[in-house]
Amino acid sequence: MTLTTVVFDLDGTLVDTAPDLLHATNAVLLANDRRAVTLAELRNLVGHGARTLIEQGFELTGEPLEDGRLEVLFQDFIAFYSDNIAIDSRPYPGVVTLMEQCRASNIRMAVCTNKLEKLSVRLIEELGLAHFFEAIIGPDTIGVAKPDPSPLFEAVTRAGGEVQSAIMIGDSETDIRTAKAAGVPSIGVSFGYTPQHVSTFEPSHVVDHFDEVWPILHTAYAVGSAA
């Protein structure tokens, strides 16, 4: 296999978004007379979309949400988060260098996330990373979320690549299941948002830092040089 496309998950993989997700989650919780959750608690909740994040935040802090309230709180969350999306969020160490190496080797790049597309685009633009990506796919882009492989297929297609020469980089069970369902190899990052170590989900490779990714791409997938 000669790699032509790298697809990144967003939250917990490409960008450490937990601080700003924490602010938005706690804004909703505090406005509804609940305690704030901690950053450690939140890191185990990210990855399944904002609605799940809100539901689990309420379960952690008292009684579950009453029927019919989720959509109102979801809109409150989105409004706050959209206005404060890149206050404390930062790309993970080494990922910009990796993307520069990929670009120099004509590797296409895309994002496949369970964050809404418009929020994903806004975050990536505000962090100055938009020029790296040919496609940004969220659960609302085609109406399907990971771990269904369809968003990953869409990301690769829109990036101009082919699934048989693509790889997925992610931090969670959802990402690894998506890659397996699509029949593509995966790299699991150990520093993301998952209560279990990413190796539990048996990705093709595991890394503790983005500096480790380029040698894997070079050695296993015939990409560029290991400079």
C-alpha positions, 0 to 999 in steps of 0.5 A: 500500500502506498499512502495517499490520504490521511484522515484525522479525527478532530477532538482529542486527536488533531486539537486539544479542545477539552478546555473550551468544551469544558467552558461550554458544558459548564455554562449549560450546567451552571445555568441549570443549577448543576455543579460544574464538571472537572476537566478530568471528568469531561475528557471521558465524555468527549467524542460522541457529539454535543448532545451526548456530552450534555446528557452525560454531564447532567447524569454526572451532576444529578438527575438525568435530563427530563424528556424534551429538554435536550434540544433546548440545552443543545442550542444553548451549548452550541451558541456558547461554544460557537462564540468561544470555540478557540479560546484555549483549544490548541493543536497537539504538539507535533501535529502541524509538523506532521501535516507539513511533512504530509503536504510536502509529500503530496499526501491529501488530508481530511478531517472526519469528526463527530463535531458538527461540520460548521463548528469543525470548520470554524475551529480549524479556521480560527486555529489557522489550519484550514489550508491543510485540509481538502475536506472536513466532514461532520455527522451532519455533512451526510447525516451519518456519524462515526463509527459508521464508515460512511463519513470516512468514505466521504472524507477520503472521496472529497479529499480526492483520494481512494479508500484503499490508500488511506489511513485514519488517525484517532484517539477513541474506540469510535475512530478505530471502529470506523477505520475497521469498518472502512477497511483502512489501517489506523493510528491510535493516539494515546493522549486523547479523550477516552477512558480506556487506553487506545490500544484496547481497541487494537488500532494498527499502530499506537503513538504517544506523540505526533513525532512518532507518526511520520516514521510509521508512514514512511516505513509501513506505507512508503511515504516520503523520507524519514527526515 
